[in-house]
Amino acid sequence: MDNKQFNTTPGWVELSLLLSFVTKNGLHNEIAEELLEKFGSLLAVFNTPANKLKSVTGVTIEDVKLIKSVNCIARSLLKENIKKKSVLNSCKDLKKYCRAMLRNNYKEEFRLLSFSDNGHFIDDEIIAIGTTNKVVPYLRDIALRALQHSASKIVIVHSHPSDNTKPSSQDIAFTNHIRILLLDFKIDLYDHIIVSLHNTFSFRENKLINDIMRVI
């Protein structure tokens, strides 16, 4: 029998089934295999930019639209699920969420997670998108969005496509600057998380979020 009918690659069955709804030439099994081989995992396929998906032989516009639609729905469900948890009480859950949202980005992306005083999730939004090795978020944008959400605590997150999550001196300086700025608005910078394909780095977990003493 054809081995492609019994591919054991993780995610192949799910992706092949999904593509079968729109692939008219009956090649959904082969296309699923090609996508997983090229991008490495089911999650990577869903997070890959549309133009890169379209470059794979056999992939149609309909395939791309379906993949991106499912990815959008999955992200929405992930946001809904995090609202039911107090993720600030679990660094593991917080990092898991951040990895799911950012780990396969091809460009550095900076996001803001806003939380209420009791740690309930309010929103997650993109603040800036950069290049493959640099992103420049503006302090005023972070403060403005946190205030608009009436956030008492925030977590800032950015991705490193290079797969190196070690924070640079600029990362550390920026983190300290934003924390000092937010103190004037009685907003606590709870953590700064760096996400790559295989790793996640938490400033709080590694004791890089300094306690800044100020009467507020």
C-alpha positions in Angstrom: 0.0 0.0 0.0 1.0 3.6 -0.5 2.8 4.8 2.6 1.4 8.3 2.2 -2.0 6.9 3.1 -0.6 6.0 6.5 1.7 8.9 7.2 2.6 8.9 10.9 3.9 12.5 11.0 2.3 14.3 14.0 -0.5 16.6 12.6 -0.7 14.9 9.2 -4.1 13.3 9.7 -5.6 16.6 11.0 -4.1 18.7 8.2 -4.9 16.2 5.5 -8.5 16.1 6.7 -8.8 19.8 6.8 -7.4 20.3 3.3 -9.8 17.6 1.9 -12.6 20.1 2.3 -11.2 22.5 -0.3 -8.6 20.5 -2.3 -10.3 19.5 -5.6 -7.5 17.5 -7.1 -7.5 14.8 -4.5 -3.9 15.6 -3.5 -4.7 16.7 0.1 -2.6 13.9 1.6 0.4 14.9 -0.5 0.0 18.6 0.2 -0.3 18.0 3.9 2.9 16.0 3.9 4.7 18.7 1.9 3.6 21.4 4.2 4.7 19.5 7.4 8.0 18.6 5.8 8.7 22.1 4.8 7.6 24.0 8.0 8.2 21.3 10.6 4.9 21.0 12.5 1.2 21.6 12.4 1.5 24.7 14.5 4.2 26.1 12.2 2.0 25.5 9.2 -0.9 27.5 10.7 1.4 30.3 11.7 3.3 30.5 8.4 2.6 33.7 6.3 0.2 33.2 3.4 2.8 33.9 0.7 5.1 31.2 2.1 2.3 28.7 2.2 1.4 29.5 -1.4 4.9 28.8 -2.5 4.5 25.1 -1.7 3.7 23.0 -4.8 0.1 22.2 -5.1 -1.2 24.6 -2.5 -4.0 26.8 -3.7 -5.5 30.1 -2.6 -8.4 28.1 -1.1 -6.0 26.0 0.9 -4.3 29.1 2.3 -7.6 30.8 3.1 -8.8 27.8 5.0 -5.5 27.4 7.0 -5.5 31.0 7.9 -9.1 31.0 8.9 -8.7 28.0 11.2 -5.6 29.7 12.7 -7.6 32.8 13.4 -10.4 30.7 15.1 -7.9 28.8 17.1 -6.3 32.0 18.4 -9.7 33.4 19.4 -10.5 30.2 21.3 -7.1 30.4 23.0 -8.0 33.9 24.1 -11.4 32.8 25.4 -9.8 29.9 27.3 -7.2 32.1 29.0 -9.9 34.4 30.3 -11.1 31.4 32.5 -7.7 31.0 34.1 -5.6 33.1 36.5 -2.5 32.7 34.4 -0.5 35.2 36.4 -0.4 32.5 39.2 1.2 30.0 36.8 4.3 31.0 34.9 4.0 27.7 33.0 0.5 28.5 31.7 1.5 32.1 30.8 4.5 30.9 28.8 2.4 28.2 27.2 0.0 30.8 25.9 2.7 33.2 24.7 4.4 30.3 22.8 1.2 29.4 21.1 0.7 32.9 19.9 4.2 33.8 18.9 6.6 30.9 18.5 6.5 30.5 14.8 6.7 34.2 13.7 9.1 35.0 10.9 9.5 38.6 12.2 9.9 40.0 15.6 6.6 40.8 17.1 5.8 42.8 20.3 2.5 42.1 22.1 0.8 43.5 25.2 -1.2 41.4 27.6 -3.5 43.3 29.9 -4.8 42.1 33.2 -7.1 43.4 35.9 -6.1 43.9 39.5 -7.1 40.4 40.5 -5.1 38.9 37.6 -8.0 38.2 35.1 -7.0 38.5 31.5 -8.5 41.5 29.6 -6.9 41.5 26.2 -3.9 40.6 24.1 -2.9 42.8 21.2 0.0 43.5 18.8 1.9 46.7 19.6 4.6 46.5 16.9 5.9 44.2 14.2 9.6 44.5 13.2 12.1 42.7 11.0 13.7 39.3 11.5 16.0 40.6 14.2 14.5 43.8 15.5 11.3 45.3 16.7 10.8 48.9 18.0 7.8 49.3 20.3 7.0 52.8 21.6 6.7 53.3 25.3 3.8 55.7 24.9 1.8 53.1 22.8 2.2 50.5 25.6 1.1 53.0 28.3 -1.8 54.2 26.2 -3.2 50.8 25.4 -2.8 49.7 29.1 -4.7 52.7 30.2 -7.4 52.3 27.6 -7.9 48.7 29.0 -7.9 50.0 32.6 -5.2 47.4 33.2 -3.6 47.1 36.7 -1.0 44.6 35.5 0.5 43.9 32.1 2.8 41.4 30.5 4.9 42.4 27.5 5.9 39.7 25.1 8.1 39.6 22.0 9.4 37.0 19.7 12.9 36.1 18.6 12.8 34.2 15.2 16.5 33.4 15.7 15.5 30.9 18.4 17.8 32.6 20.9 15.7 33.8 23.9 18.6 35.4 25.8 17.6 39.0 26.5 19.9 41.7 25.1 21.1 44.6 27.1 18.5 46.7 25.1 15.7 44.3 26.2 16.7 44.7 29.8 17.0 48.5 29.7 13.7 48.8 27.8 12.0 46.6 30.4 13.2 48.7 33.3 12.2 51.9 31.5 8.6 50.8 30.8 8.2 49.6 34.4 9.3 52.9 35.8 7.0 54.8 33.4 4.0 52.6 34.3 4.5 53.2 38.1 3.2 56.8 37.5 -0.1 55.2 36.3 -0.2 52.6 39.1 0.2 49.8 36.5 2.5 46.9 37.4 4.8 45.4 34.7 4.3 41.8 35.9 6.6 40.1 33.4 8.4 40.4 30.1 8.5 37.1 28.1 10.7 36.3 25.1 9.5 33.5 22.8 11.3 31.6 20.2 10.6 28.4 18.2 11.8 26.1 21.0 12.3 28.2 24.1 10.7 30.8 26.3 12.4 33.2 28.7 10.6 34.9 31.6 12.2 38.0 33.1 10.2 37.4 36.3 11.2 33.7 36.5 14.9 34.7 36.0 14.6 37.6 38.5 15.2 40.3 36.0 12.1 42.2 36.9 13.6 44.5 39.6 11.6 45.7 42.6 11.4 49.5 42.2 10.6 51.2 45.4 8.4 54.3 45.0 5.5 55.7 46.8 2.5 55.7 44.5 
